[in-house]
Every structure is written in structure tokens, then in C-alpha cells.
Amino acid sequence: MLSNESDILAAAEAWRREGRGVALATVIETWGSAPRPVGSHLVVDDAGNFLGSVSGGCVEGAVITESLDAIADGRARTIAFGVADETAWQVGLSCGGRIRVFVEPVA
């Protein structure tokens, strides 16, 4: 789901204040044809609710799963998807580009 960046960050803050586990995913690098620009955000809570987008649907499910893992273990991680990456094909990134996404739990 797309939303403006201030809505996404406000949701992260509000969800955290409500006591939810929260993770923020941010596109940190793109190359070639990428669905969303650097700086795009996706916020995920511990129930799997989310707001925003880091891939326009190509890899969103995988990023949500990584976000839930980050909430559970408290560790940030960087994940990458690209057309040459077998994982990218599995999740549908066939647009010909690459993206790197930083996923961090919100404390």
C-alpha cells in the first residue's frame, strides 16, 4: 500500500507508542530498473500490518517476512534483490534492476 513518507513514519511512531513491535524497511540503493526510489519506506507491525512500499509489489512479501524477523530478534539487516538473484525470481523481481533494503526494528 502506497502512502506518503510522513504518514509511514507517523504510523511507525504511533504503532510503537501503542506497544506494537515495529520494523521500518527503507530502500537504500537501486540499480537499473527499480520499482521504488531510494528512500522509500515500508513499516510493518508484529501482526503483519503494513503501510508504504519498497518495491511496488515485486518483493514486498519477502520484505515483510524479514521485517517480522527483525521485530522478533531485534536485529537490523540489509537484504538485496536483483534480476540475477534466484531469490528475486522467486519473489517476482523480474524488472531487470536491483534493490537493497535496510530493515530495522523500531525501538
N, C-alpha and C positions, 0 to 999 in steps of 0.2 A: 504494500500500500504506500503510495507516494504522499508526502506531506512536506510542508516547508521545514527548513532546518531548525528554526526556533521552536516549532511545535514538537519536533522529535526530541530535542534537548529538554524542553519543558516537561514532556511526558516522562523522560528518564528520571528527572528530578522528582516529579510528583509520585511516580511509582515507587521510588526508593523511600520517600517520606512515608508512604503507606505501608512500608515494611516488606515490600516485594523484593526478591532477588532480581537484579537488573544487569544486563550487559549492553554495551554500546559497540556496534561494529561500524568502522569507518573505512572507506576506500582510501588507501594511501598511495597507490600507484596504478597507472594504467599504461598499456601499450597497444597500439593498433586500434582496432575497432572495439571499444569498450562500451557496455550498456549505460553506465553511470559515471559521472566525472569524479575526479579526486575530491575528497571532502564530503561525499555523500554518506549519509548515516542511516543505520537501522538500529532501533532499540528493541530489545526483547526482554520480557519478564520471565520469571521462573515457571509460569504456567503456559508459556509458549505464545502469549500475546505479543504482537509486534506492531511497529509503526515505522514507516520510512522504507527505503530501498537502497541496496548497494549493487544490485545487478539487473534491475528491470525484469526479474523473474528467472534469469538464467541459472543462478546458483543460490538463490535466496534460501531454499530449504537446507542446503549444506551449511550456510552461514548461521541460520537459526539453530541448527544442531550444535555447532561449535560454540555459539553464544550460551546455550543451555549448559554445555560442558564447562565453560568459563565461570558461569554462576556457581556451578556445583563445586569446582575445585579452586576457585578464587584466583586463577592464573590467567594472565593475558596471553594471547597468541597471535601470530600472523599466519594467515592462510593465503594460498595463491591458487588461481585457476587460469588455465590457458588452453588454447585450442590443441596444443601438442600434449597436454596433460591428460592421461587416461581418465582421471577423476573428472576433469572438465566435461568430457563427453558423457560420462555417466550422469552428470547433473544438468547437462544441456547447454554448456557454453560452447556453441559452435559458431560464434560470431567472428572468429578469426583473431581476436585480441587476447590480452592477458590482463588480469586484475590481481592486486594484492589488497587484502582486507585485514585491518588490525581489529581484533576483538578483545575487549577489556571488561572485566566486571566493574560495576559502578559501586563504589563504597559510600 
